[in-house]
Amino acid sequence: MTSISGNLVYYVSGVTLLLVGASKLPALARRRRDMLLRAACLLLFAGGCSMLLAAPWSIVELNRRTGIPNVAAPVFFAAMTAFSGASLLLIINWRPAPPEQTVRASRVCVAVYSLAIVAIFLLYWAGSAPAEQIALFDVYYANTPYIREMILTFLVTQGVAMVAVSALCWRWSGEVHGSLRAGLRILAPAYLIVAGNAGIRLVAVAARWTGRNLDFLVDEISPQLVAPSTLLAAIGFTLPLAGPRVTAAARAVRQLWQLNPLWRALQDVPTPNAYRASLPWWRTPPAVLLTARKTALYDAILALAPYCDPAVRETAYHAALRKGDDESSATVAADAAVILIARERQRAVPKQPQDATYGSAAWQARDLIPLSLALTSPVVRDIHEHHVPPQKAALHA
């Protein structure tokens, strides 16, 4: 069925799929009626078993332990047929559709592929395959009654399912965006490769019917398609699950980086009525770090509110407009300048705050990231240097 050199690829792929499937069992126990989850678990376990059974060592060992020649063939065919049906069932339940349509399609899928699995075993027991074949079972028994029909049943049902799943993934990918679309665009060629593998083996079998020998398609070409299809399928299924989390984490990290200028400016501002928790970055999720950072910055800005001078804001606002900023950018630059000057005034007179005429209400709807980025504005630097002695500005900026 496969070349001897493929053992490691099959075992690694199989064990990985089985471990992922085992991790889903607690969720399956809680949601037994969830058809999507059931299909996913079936796919993972069927795929894992298929990979393990496809390894040449497994084929030899299964035949030897059972004492039945080539019994590994129908067992592997049945596992792969279950995988094909589970793949189609998963996409049927994953893709948005009217509930009654999904239920009807799921029942047809389960019925057809269950019958195919039963037919595989019945045809094997009705036929005769006494000579053990590890790599060339399909072509060696291509003309044997009943065994021939068993091989055809497997290859046709697998090919049809894989083509259908590939087409559904590609069509659905045009209706969605983000990591789900990327995952579907990867799954489509992955399943198409599996369908191509079934087609190649079918060509080799048909060649035997006409007296020709294309066994190299089964022995040499077909095994080369296993690794890329397995890798693409793993990535394709992982992306929609992990993609949103990775994207959210990356967004949080980017925002933390953008908040660095504001954090450097305000991290030493006293906030007596606020608690700042120390969160180690190496074991704290970026989203939690971001929330804590924003909270600390809002607390610092609130503490600086009594020191904010509306005249400074007005000066900075008009200066930004003269520099060519639009009203929104000028407003943010003015706020950034006010904060820096308020910080210096708090340091100079910590116990004698001005009347809170500027007030904390001005910051309630303010986005901290533009405020942080505005700290590098030439207008803000000029205002800061104008109100603070050069040596002190260089020390605290």
C-alpha positions as CSV (number, residue, x, y, z in Angstrom):
1,M,0.0,0.0,0.0
2,T,2.8,2.4,0.8
3,S,6.6,2.4,0.6
4,I,8.6,1.3,3.5
5,S,10.3,4.7,3.9
6,G,7.0,6.3,4.9
7,N,6.7,4.7,8.4
8,L,7.8,7.7,10.4
9,V,5.6,10.2,8.5
10,Y,2.5,8.0,9.0
11,Y,3.2,7.3,12.7
12,V,3.9,11.0,13.6
13,S,0.8,12.1,11.7
14,G,-1.4,9.4,13.1
15,V,-0.4,10.0,16.8
16,T,-0.8,13.7,16.4
17,L,-4.3,13.4,15.0
18,L,-5.3,10.9,17.8
19,L,-3.9,13.2,20.5
20,V,-5.9,16.1,19.2
21,G,-9.0,13.9,19.0
22,A,-8.5,12.8,22.6
23,S,-8.3,16.4,23.7
24,K,-11.8,16.9,22.3
25,L,-13.4,14.0,24.2
26,P,-14.3,16.0,27.4
27,A,-16.1,18.5,25.2
28,L,-17.8,15.7,23.4
29,A,-19.0,14.2,26.7
30,R,-20.6,17.5,27.6
31,R,-22.2,18.1,24.2
32,R,-23.1,14.7,22.8
33,R,-25.7,16.0,20.4
34,D,-23.3,18.5,18.8
35,M,-23.1,17.0,15.3
36,L,-20.2,19.4,14.3
37,L,-18.1,18.3,17.3
38,R,-19.0,14.6,16.7
39,A,-17.9,14.9,13.1
40,A,-14.7,16.6,14.1
41,C,-13.9,13.9,16.6
42,L,-14.7,11.2,14.0
43,L,-12.5,12.9,11.5
44,L,-9.6,13.1,13.9
45,F,-9.8,9.5,15.1
46,A,-10.5,8.0,11.7
47,G,-7.7,10.1,10.2
48,G,-5.3,9.1,13.0
49,C,-6.2,5.4,12.6
50,S,-5.8,5.6,8.9
51,M,-2.3,7.1,9.2
52,L,-1.2,4.4,11.7
53,L,-2.7,1.6,9.5
54,A,-1.1,2.9,6.3
55,A,2.4,2.4,7.7
56,P,4.1,-0.6,6.2
57,W,5.1,-1.9,9.7
58,S,1.5,-1.7,10.8
59,I,0.3,-3.6,7.7
60,V,2.8,-6.5,8.3
61,E,2.0,-6.6,12.1
62,L,-1.8,-6.6,11.6
63,N,-1.6,-9.4,9.0
64,R,0.8,-11.5,11.2
65,R,-1.1,-11.1,14.5
66,T,-4.5,-11.9,13.0
67,G,-3.2,-14.7,10.8
68,I,-5.5,-13.4,8.0
69,P,-3.7,-12.5,4.7
70,N,-4.1,-8.9,3.8
71,V,-6.7,-8.2,6.5
72,A,-5.0,-4.8,6.9
73,A,-6.4,-3.8,3.5
74,P,-10.1,-3.7,4.3
75,V,-9.3,-2.3,7.8
76,F,-7.3,0.6,6.3
77,F,-9.9,1.0,3.5
78,A,-12.7,1.2,6.1
79,A,-10.8,3.7,8.2
80,M,-10.1,5.9,5.2
81,T,-13.7,5.7,4.1
82,A,-14.8,6.8,7.6
83,F,-12.3,9.7,7.3
84,S,-13.7,10.7,3.9
85,G,-17.3,10.6,5.2
86,A,-16.3,12.5,8.4
87,S,-14.7,15.1,6.3
88,L,-17.8,15.6,4.2
89,L,-20.0,15.5,7.4
90,L,-17.8,18.1,9.1
91,I,-18.1,20.6,6.2
92,I,-21.8,20.0,5.9
93,N,-22.3,20.9,9.6
94,W,-19.7,23.6,9.7
95,R,-21.0,25.6,6.7
96,P,-23.9,27.8,7.5
97,A,-27.2,26.4,6.0
98,P,-30.8,25.9,7.0
99,P,-31.0,23.4,9.9
100,E,-33.3,21.0,8.0
101,Q,-31.0,21.0,5.0
102,T,-28.0,20.3,7.3
103,V,-29.8,17.4,9.0
104,R,-30.9,15.9,5.8
105,A,-27.5,16.1,4.2
106,S,-25.8,14.7,7.3
107,R,-28.1,11.7,7.4
108,V,-27.5,10.9,3.7
109,C,-23.7,11.2,4.2
110,V,-23.7,8.9,7.3
111,A,-25.9,6.4,5.5
112,V,-23.9,6.3,2.3
113,Y,-20.5,6.0,4.0
114,S,-21.7,3.5,6.6
115,L,-22.9,1.3,3.8
116,A,-19.6,1.7,1.9
117,I,-17.7,0.5,5.0
118,V,-20.0,-2.5,5.4
119,A,-19.6,-3.3,1.7
120,I,-15.8,-3.2,2.0
121,F,-15.8,-5.9,4.6
122,L,-18.4,-8.0,2.9
123,L,-16.6,-7.9,-0.4
124,Y,-13.3,-8.8,1.3
125,W,-14.8,-11.9,2.9
126,A,-16.5,-12.9,-0.3
127,G,-13.2,-12.7,-2.3
128,S,-9.8,-14.3,-1.9
129,A,-6.5,-12.5,-1.4
130,P,-4.0,-15.1,-0.1
131,A,-0.7,-13.5,-1.1
132,E,0.3,-10.7,1.2
133,Q,0.9,-7.3,-0.5
134,I,2.2,-4.4,1.5
135,A,2.7,-1.7,-1.2
136,L,0.8,-3.0,-4.3
137,F,-2.4,-4.5,-2.9
138,D,-4.6,-2.3,-5.2
139,V,-3.0,-3.3,-8.5
140,Y,-2.0,-6.9,-7.5
141,Y,-5.7,-7.8,-6.9
142,A,-7.1,-5.4,-9.5
143,N,-8.6,-8.4,-11.5
144,T,-9.6,-10.5,-8.5
145,P,-13.4,-11.0,-8.2
146,Y,-15.0,-9.2,-5.2
147,I,-11.6,-7.8,-4.1
148,R,-11.7,-5.7,-7.3
149,E,-15.1,-4.4,-6.3
150,M,-13.8,-3.7,-2.8
151,I,-10.9,-1.6,-4.1
152,L,-13.3,0.3,-6.4
153,T,-15.7,1.0,-3.6
154,F,-13.0,2.5,-1.5
155,L,-11.3,4.6,-4.2
156,V,-14.6,5.9,-5.7
157,T,-16.2,6.8,-2.3
158,Q,-12.9,8.5,-1.2
159,G,-12.5,10.4,-4.4
160,V,-16.1,11.6,-4.5
161,A,-16.0,12.8,-0.9
162,M,-12.6,14.5,-1.3
163,V,-13.7,16.4,-4.5
164,A,-17.0,17.4,-2.8
165,V,-15.2,18.6,0.3
166,S,-12.6,20.5,-1.7
167,A,-15.4,22.2,-3.8
168,L,-17.4,23.1,-0.7
169,C,-14.4,24.6,1.1
170,W,-13.4,26.7,-1.9
171,R,-17.0,27.9,-2.5
172,W,-17.5,28.7,1.2
173,S,-14.2,30.6,1.4
174,G,-15.6,33.2,-1.0
175,E,-18.3,34.0,1.6
176,V,-16.1,34.5,4.7
177,H,-13.0,36.4,5.7
178,G,-10.0,36.3,8.0
179,S,-8.5,33.1,9.4
180,L,-11.6,31.0,8.4
181,R,-11.1,32.0,4.8
182,A,-7.4,31.3,4.9
183,G,-8.1,27.9,6.5
184,L,-10.7,26.9,3.9
185,R,-8.4,28.1,1.1
186,I,-5.7,25.7,2.5
187,L,-8.2,22.8,3.1
188,A,-9.4,22.9,-0.5
189,P,-6.1,21.9,-2.1
190,A,-5.4,19.5,0.8
191,Y,-8.5,17.5,0.0
192,L,-7.9,17.9,-3.7
193,I,-4.5,16.2,-3.2
194,V,-6.2,13.3,-1.5
195,A,-8.7,13.1,-4.3
196,G,-5.8,13.1,-6.7
197,N,-4.2,10.3,-4.8
198,A,-7.3,8.2,-5.2
199,G,-7.4,9.0,-8.9
200,I,-3.8,8.0,-9.4
201,R,-4.4,4.6,-7.7
202,L,-7.6,4.2,-9.8
203,V,-5.6,4.8,-13.0
204,A,-3.1,2.1,-11.9
205,V,-5.9,-0.3,-11.2
206,A,-7.6,0.4,-14.5
207,A,-4.3,-0.1,-16.3
208,R,-4.2,-3.7,-14.9
209,W,-7.6,-4.3,-16.4
210,T,-6.2,-3.6,-19.9
211,G,-3.1,-5.6,-19.4
212,R,-0.8,-2.6,-18.8
213,N,1.5,-2.0,-15.8
214,L,1.4,1.4,-14.1
215,D,2.3,0.0,-10.7
216,F,4.8,2.8,-10.1
217,L,1.8,5.2,-9.6
218,V,0.9,3.2,-6.5
219,D,4.3,2.3,-5.2
220,E,6.2,5.5,-5.9
221,I,3.9,8.5,-6.7
222,S,1.0,7.9,-4.3
223,P,3.1,7.8,-1.1
224,Q,4.6,11.2,-1.9
225,L,1.2,12.8,-1.6
226,V,0.6,11.8,1.9
227,A,2.9,14.3,3.7
228,P,1.7,17.5,1.9
229,S,-2.0,16.6,2.2
230,T,-1.6,15.8,5.9
231,L,0.4,19.0,6.6
232,L,-2.1,21.2,4.6
233,A,-5.1,19.6,6.3
234,A,-3.6,20.2,9.8
235,I,-2.9,23.8,9.0
236,G,-6.3,24.3,7.4
237,F,-8.2,23.0,10.4
238,T,-5.9,24.8,12.9
239,L,-6.1,28.3,11.3
240,P,-9.8,28.9,11.9
241,L,-9.5,27.7,15.5
242,A,-6.2,29.4,16.4
243,G,-6.4,32.3,14.0
244,P,-8.7,34.6,16.0
245,R,-6.7,34.1,19.2
246,V,-3.4,34.7,17.4
247,T,-4.8,37.8,15.7
248,A,-6.1,39.1,19.0
249,A,-2.8,38.5,20.7
250,A,-0.9,40.2,17.9
251,R,-3.3,43.2,18.0
252,A,-2.7,43.5,21.8
253,V,1.1,43.3,21.4
254,R,0.9,46.0,18.7
255,Q,-1.2,48.3,20.9
256,L,1.2,47.7,23.9
257,W,4.0,48.8,21.7
258,Q,2.1,51.9,20.5
259,L,1.3,52.8,24.1
260,N,5.0,52.7,25.1
261,P,5.6,56.5,24.7
262,L,2.7,57.4,26.9
263,W,3.6,54.7,29.4
264,R,7.2,56.0,29.6
265,A,5.9,59.5,30.2
266,L,3.3,58.6,32.9
267,Q,4.6,55.4,34.6
268,D,6.0,57.5,37.5
269,V,2.9,59.6,38.0
270,P,1.6,58.9,41.6
271,T,-1.9,57.4,41.7
272,P,-2.7,57.1,45.4
273,N,-6.2,55.9,45.0
274,A,-5.4,53.3,42.3
275,Y,-3.8,49.9,42.6
276,R,-1.2,48.8,40.0
277,A,-0.7,45.1,39.8
278,S,2.7,43.8,38.8
279,L,2.1,41.4,35.9
280,P,5.1,39.4,34.5
281,W,4.9,39.7,30.7
282,W,6.3,36.3,30.1
283,R,3.3,34.5,31.7
284,T,0.5,37.0,31.3
285,P,-1.7,37.0,28.1
286,P,-1.1,40.1,26.0
287,A,-4.8,41.1,26.3
288,V,-4.6,41.1,30.1
289,L,-1.4,43.2,29.9
290,L,-3.1,45.6,27.6
291,T,-6.1,46.1,29.9
292,A,-3.8,46.6,32.9
293,R,-1.7,49.1,31.0
294,K,-4.7,51.1,29.8
295,T,-6.1,51.1,33.3
296,A,-2.9,52.4,34.8
297,L,-2.7,55.1,32.1
298,Y,-6.2,56.3,32.7
299,D,-5.5,56.4,36.4
300,A,-2.4,58.5,35.8
301,I,-4.3,60.9,33.5
302,L,-7.1,61.2,36.1
303,A,-4.4,62.0,38.7
304,L,-3.1,64.7,36.4
305,A,-6.5,66.3,35.7
306,P,-6.2,69.0,38.5
307,Y,-2.9,70.1,37.0
308,C,-4.2,70.5,33.4
309,D,-4.2,74.0,32.0
310,P,-6.8,74.9,29.3
311,A,-4.5,77.7,28.1
312,V,-1.8,75.2,27.3
313,R,-4.3,73.1,25.4
314,E,-5.5,76.1,23.4
315,T,-2.0,77.1,22.5
316,A,-1.0,73.6,21.4
317,Y,-4.2,73.2,19.4
318,H,-3.7,76.3,17.3
319,A,0.0,75.5,16.9
320,A,-1.0,72.1,15.5
321,L,-3.5,73.6,13.1
322,R,-0.8,76.0,11.8
323,K,1.5,73.1,11.2
324,G,-1.1,71.6,8.9
325,D,-2.8,69.0,11.2
326,D,-6.5,68.5,10.8
327,E,-8.9,69.2,13.7
328,S,-8.8,65.7,15.1
329,S,-5.0,65.4,15.0
330,A,-4.7,68.9,16.5
331,T,-7.0,68.0,19.3
332,V,-5.0,64.9,20.2
333,A,-1.7,66.8,20.0
334,A,-3.1,69.4,22.3
335,D,-4.2,66.8,24.8
336,A,-0.7,65.2,24.7
337,A,0.9,68.6,25.3
338,V,-1.4,69.3,28.3
339,I,-0.6,65.9,29.8
340,L,3.2,66.5,29.6
341,I,2.9,70.0,31.2
342,A,0.5,68.7,33.8
343,R,3.1,66.0,34.7
344,E,5.8,68.6,35.2
345,R,3.5,70.8,37.3
346,Q,2.6,67.8,39.5
347,R,6.2,67.1,40.1
348,A,6.9,70.7,40.9
349,V,4.0,71.2,43.2
350,P,2.7,67.8,44.2
351,K,0.5,69.0,47.1
352,Q,-0.9,72.2,45.6
353,P,-3.0,71.1,42.6
354,Q,-4.8,73.7,40.6
355,D,-8.6,73.8,40.4
356,A,-9.7,70.9,38.1
357,T,-11.1,73.3,35.5
358,Y,-9.9,71.0,32.7
359,G,-11.4,68.0,34.5
360,S,-11.3,64.3,34.0
361,A,-14.4,64.3,31.8
362,A,-12.3,65.4,28.9
363,W,-10.5,62.0,28.9
364,Q,-13.5,59.6,29.2
365,A,-13.8,59.0,25.5
366,R,-10.2,59.6,24.6
367,D,-8.3,56.8,22.7
368,L,-5.0,56.3,24.4
369,I,-3.1,55.1,21.3
370,P,-3.4,58.3,19.2
371,L,-2.5,60.2,22.4
372,S,0.6,58.1,22.8
373,L,1.7,58.4,19.2
374,A,1.1,62.2,19.4
375,L,3.8,62.5,22.0
376,T,6.4,62.4,19.2
377,S,4.7,65.3,17.4
378,P,7.0,68.4,16.8
379,V,4.2,70.6,18.2
380,V,4.1,68.6,21.5
381,R,7.9,68.7,21.8
382,D,7.9,72.5,21.2
383,I,5.2,73.2,23.7
384,H,6.9,70.9,26.3
385,E,10.3,72.6,25.8
386,H,8.7,76.0,26.0
387,H,7.1,75.3,29.4
388,V,9.9,73.2,30.9
389,P,13.6,74.0,31.2
390,P,15.7,72.1,28.6
391,Q,17.6,70.0,31.1
392,K,14.5,69.0,32.9
393,A,12.7,68.3,29.6
394,A,15.5,66.1,28.5
395,L,15.4,64.2,31.8
396,H,11.7,63.5,31.9
397,A,10.6,63.3,28.2
